[in-house]
Amino acid sequence: MQIGIIGLGRMGGNIARRLMAHGHSCVVFDAKPAATAELAKEGAAGASDLAQLVKQLQKPRSVWVMLPAGEITEKTIVDLSRLLQAGDAVIDGGNTYYRDDIRRAQMLRGNGIDLIDVGTSGGVWGLERGYCMMIGGDDAAVQRLDPIFSTLAPGKSGIPPADGRAPGGTAELGYLHCGPSGAGHFVKMVHNGIEYGLMEAYAEGFDILRHAAGSAREDERYSLDLPEIAELWRRGSVIGSWLLDLTASALAEDPELARYTGYVEDSGEGRWTVINAIENGVPADVLASALYARLRSRDEALFADKLLSAMRNKFGGHVEPKHGG
C-alpha cells in the first residue's frame, strides 16, 4: 500500500522504515531536507514540500502526519485540506489533544476527507518491536487503512486474554479501532496519564532504596545495589514491566544517573488527562500527583526525577532541557 509520511523524527522516520521493510511504498517529507534525503536513500520517494508529496500519491491518498501537537500539526492539516480531495485520508499519529481531532475531522469532512487519529506508543523501539495503536475515525476509512495498521503493530504477542476467553478484534495484535474521531487520542491521552503514574512509582521507590544508606536508624542502613535490584525485579516480579526493563538498563549504564539533570518535561497528555478527570468528576489522585512531581522537578531535582528523565530517554529518546531551562 502507498502512503505519505510527514515528519521524519524519532517516530516518523522509523514508521516509514517499518512500512517499507514490509513492502509498502512511502512518499516522505520533513522540514529538514537531510531527513527526507536519508529516507530517500533507503527506498522512499522524497518530496520537497506538501504539494509535491500529494502529487506523488495515488488516489485515494493517505497521508500520515507525525508532528508535535499544536501549531505545526494544525498548519499542516489545514494545508493538506487544500491539497487533498474527497476520498483521501489524513492520519494524525502525533500526541494530539483529542478535542482538536474532533474539530479537525469536522473541518475535513466538509471536503470529503477523512481524519483518522492514531495514538501511537512504542517510542524509538517501534521499528523493531512494532507500535501499539489506538485509533479513532470513520469505520470505512479505518478499514481501508488496515494494511498499514497491521504492519506497524507488533502482531500476536502470545499474551492470553485476562479472563482466559478467546480474544476478539485486533487488540491482541496491538491495535484497536476505539471509536469515532477523537477516540484514539482520548485513549492515548489516558494511557500517557497512567504512564506518568507508573513512572513516578518506580522513581520514588528507587529513591527510597537509594536513601537507605543514610537511614535515621543505624541498624536499618543498607548499601543497596540498585542496578541489581532492578534486574532482580524484572524476573518474575509482579511489578515487572517494559518501563522496569528500561529502568534497569539506565541504572546498569550509570547507577548515579549523572548524565541526567532531573528536569522532567511533560508532553501534554498528563495535563489533559487530569483536566478531563476534573471536568468529569473522576478522582485521579495518583495521576495528578505524578504530574505535579514533574512540575516540581523544574525547581528542585531529586534522584527520582533523574530516573524519570532516564526512562523518558530510554523509551522515547527524549533529551530533557538543562535545569531551569
C-alpha positions in Angstrom: 0.0 0.0 0.0 1.2 3.5 -0.7 1.3 6.2 2.0 2.7 9.7 2.5 4.5 10.4 5.8 5.1 14.0 7.0 7.6 14.4 9.9 10.6 12.1 9.9 11.8 12.4 13.5 12.4 9.6 16.1 8.9 8.1 15.4 8.0 9.2 11.9 11.2 8.0 10.3 11.0 4.6 11.8 7.3 4.2 10.9 8.4 4.8 7.3 11.2 2.2 7.6 9.0 -0.4 9.2 6.4 0.0 6.4 9.0 -0.2 3.6 10.6 -3.2 5.2 7.2 -5.0 4.8 6.6 -4.0 1.2 4.7 -0.7 1.5 5.6 2.3 -0.6 6.3 5.6 1.2 6.4 9.2 0.0 8.1 11.3 2.7 8.6 14.9 3.6 10.3 16.7 6.5 11.1 20.3 7.1 14.7 19.3 7.3 15.8 18.3 3.8 18.5 16.0 5.2 15.9 13.8 7.0 14.0 13.4 3.7 17.2 12.6 1.8 18.1 10.0 4.3 14.8 8.1 3.9 15.1 8.5 0.1 18.4 6.7 0.2 16.6 3.8 2.0 14.0 3.5 -0.7 11.3 6.1 0.0 10.2 8.7 -2.6 11.3 12.1 -1.3 9.2 15.3 -1.6 10.4 18.9 -1.2 7.1 20.2 0.1 3.5 19.1 0.8 2.3 19.8 -2.7 4.9 17.5 -4.2 4.2 14.8 -1.7 0.5 14.8 -2.5 1.2 14.9 -6.2 3.2 11.6 -6.0 0.4 9.8 -4.2 -2.2 7.7 -6.0 -5.9 8.1 -5.2 -7.4 7.5 -2.7 -4.4 9.2 -1.0 -3.4 8.5 2.6 -1.1 10.9 4.5 0.3 10.1 7.9 1.2 13.3 9.9 3.8 12.6 12.7 4.5 16.0 14.1 4.4 17.6 17.6 1.0 18.6 18.9 0.0 22.2 18.4 0.6 24.8 15.8 2.8 22.8 13.4 0.2 19.9 13.2 -2.7 22.4 12.8 -1.0 24.2 9.9 0.0 21.0 8.2 -3.5 19.6 8.3 -5.1 22.9 7.1 -2.6 22.9 4.2 -3.4 19.3 3.4 -7.1 20.1 3.4 -6.4 22.4 0.4 -4.3 19.8 -1.4 -6.3 16.6 -0.9 -9.6 15.6 -2.4 -12.8 13.7 -1.4 -12.0 10.1 -0.6 -8.5 10.9 0.7 -7.5 10.5 4.4 -5.2 12.2 6.9 -3.8 10.1 9.7 -2.6 12.1 12.7 -0.2 9.9 14.7 1.2 12.5 17.0 0.2 13.2 20.6 -2.7 15.5 19.6 -5.3 16.7 22.1 -8.4 14.7 21.2 -10.7 17.7 21.1 -8.5 19.1 18.3 -9.2 15.8 16.4 -12.9 16.3 16.7 -12.7 19.8 15.3 -10.3 19.0 12.5 -12.4 15.9 11.5 -15.4 18.2 11.1 -13.3 20.6 9.0 -12.0 17.9 6.7 -15.4 16.2 6.4 -16.7 19.3 4.6 -14.2 18.4 1.8 -15.0 14.7 1.9 -11.6 14.0 3.5 -11.3 11.5 6.5 -9.3 12.3 9.6 -8.0 9.2 11.4 -6.5 9.9 14.8 -3.9 7.3 15.9 -2.5 7.4 19.4 0.9 5.7 18.8 3.0 4.1 21.5 6.3 2.4 21.0 8.9 5.2 21.0 12.3 4.6 19.4 11.8 0.8 19.8 8.9 0.7 17.4 10.9 -0.1 14.3 11.9 -3.5 15.8 9.0 -4.2 18.3 6.1 -2.5 16.4 3.7 0.1 17.7 0.7 -0.1 19.9 -2.0 2.0 18.2 -5.3 3.4 19.5 -7.4 4.5 16.5 -10.3 6.9 16.1 -12.3 7.6 12.9 -14.9 6.5 10.4 -15.3 2.8 10.1 -14.8 2.6 6.4 -11.7 4.8 6.4 -10.1 2.8 9.2 -10.8 -0.5 7.4 -9.2 0.8 4.2 -6.0 1.6 6.1 -5.9 -1.7 8.0 -2.9 -3.0 6.0 -0.9 0.0 7.3 -2.0 -0.6 10.9 -1.5 -4.3 10.9 2.0 -3.8 9.5 3.0 -1.3 12.1 1.5 -3.3 15.0 3.6 -5.8 17.0 1.5 -8.7 15.9 0.5 -11.6 18.1 2.3 -11.4 21.4 1.3 -14.7 22.9 -0.2 -13.0 25.9 -3.5 -14.7 26.8 -6.7 -12.6 27.4 -7.0 -11.5 31.0 -10.0 -13.8 31.7 -8.9 -16.7 29.5 -11.6 -16.1 26.9 -10.9 -16.3 23.2 -9.6 -12.8 22.0 -11.8 -10.8 19.7 -11.0 -7.9 17.3 -7.5 -6.7 16.7 -6.4 -5.8 20.3 -4.4 -9.0 20.6 -2.4 -7.8 17.5 -1.5 -4.4 19.1 -4.0 -2.1 17.5 -7.7 -1.2 18.1 -10.3 0.9 16.5 -11.5 2.6 19.6 -14.4 4.7 18.2 -15.2 7.8 16.2 -12.9 10.8 15.7 -11.0 11.7 18.8 -11.5 8.3 20.5 -8.0 7.1 19.6 -6.2 10.1 21.0 -8.5 10.1 24.1 -7.4 6.6 24.9 -3.8 7.5 24.2 -4.1 10.5 26.5 -5.3 8.3 29.4 -2.6 5.8 28.5 0.1 8.5 28.9 -1.5 9.7 32.2 -1.2 6.2 33.5 2.4 6.1 32.3 3.1 9.2 34.4 1.8 7.4 37.5 3.8 4.2 36.8 7.0 6.1 36.1 6.6 8.1 39.3 6.0 5.0 41.4 9.2 3.4 40.1 11.1 6.6 40.6 10.0 7.2 44.2 10.6 3.5 45.1 14.2 3.6 43.8 14.8 6.9 45.6 13.8 5.3 48.9 16.1 2.4 48.2 19.0 4.8 47.5 18.4 6.7 50.7 18.5 3.5 52.8 22.3 4.0 53.3 21.6 7.2 55.3 18.7 5.8 57.3 17.9 7.6 60.6 18.2 4.2 62.3 21.7 2.8 62.3 20.5 -0.8 62.2 18.5 -0.1 59.0 21.3 1.4 57.0 21.6 -0.7 53.8 24.0 -0.1 51.0 21.8 -1.5 48.2 22.8 -2.3 44.6 20.1 -0.5 42.6 21.0 -1.9 39.2 20.9 -5.5 40.6 17.6 -4.9 42.4 16.1 -3.5 39.2 17.4 -6.6 37.3 16.0 -8.9 40.0 12.5 -7.3 39.9 12.5 -7.9 36.1 12.5 -11.6 36.6 9.1 -12.9 37.8 8.2 -10.0 40.0 4.6 -8.8 40.0 5.9 -5.2 39.2 7.8 -6.3 36.1 7.1 -4.2 33.0 8.8 -2.7 30.0 9.3 0.5 32.0 11.2 -1.5 34.6 13.3 -3.1 31.8 14.2 0.4 30.7 14.9 1.5 34.3 17.2 -1.5 34.8 19.0 -0.6 31.6 19.5 3.0 32.6 20.8 2.1 36.1 23.2 -0.6 34.7 24.7 2.1 32.4 25.0 4.7 35.2 23.9 3.8 38.8 24.1 7.5 39.8 22.3 8.8 36.6 24.9 11.5 36.4 24.1 12.3 32.8 20.6 13.4 33.7 19.7 16.8 35.1 16.5 15.7 36.7 14.4 18.2 34.8 11.3 16.2 33.7 9.2 17.5 30.8 5.5 16.8 30.4 4.4 16.5 26.9 0.7 17.5 27.4 -1.2 14.2 27.8 -0.7 14.0 31.6 -2.2 17.5 31.9 -5.1 16.7 29.6 -5.9 13.5 31.5 -6.1 15.4 34.8 -8.2 18.2 33.3 -10.6 15.6 31.9 -10.8 13.9 35.2 -11.7 17.2 36.9 -14.3 18.0 34.2 -16.0 14.6 34.7 -15.6 14.5 38.5 -13.3 11.4 38.4 -10.8 11.1 41.3 -7.3 10.7 39.9 -5.0 11.2 42.9 -2.0 9.3 41.6 -2.1 10.8 38.1 -2.4 14.3 39.4 0.4 13.8 41.9 2.7 12.4 39.1 2.0 15.5 37.0 2.8 17.8 39.9 6.0 15.9 40.6 7.2 16.7 37.1 6.4 20.4 37.6 8.3 20.3 40.9 11.3 18.8 39.2 12.0 22.0 37.4 12.8 23.8 40.6 14.3 21.1 42.7 15.5 17.8 41.2 15.7 14.6 43.1 17.3 11.3 42.2 13.7 10.1 41.5 13.5 12.9 38.9 16.7 11.8 37.2 15.2 8.3 37.0 12.1 9.7 35.3 14.3 11.5 32.8 16.2 8.3 32.2 13.0 6.4 31.5 11.8 9.1 29.0 15.2 8.9 27.3 15.1 5.1 27.1 11.6 4.7 25.6 11.3 7.8 23.5 14.8 9.3 23.0 13.7 12.4 24.9 16.5 14.7 26.0 15.4 17.0 28.8 16.5 20.6 28.9 19.0 21.9 31.3 17.7 22.6 34.8 15.7 25.9 34.9 15.9 26.0 31.1 
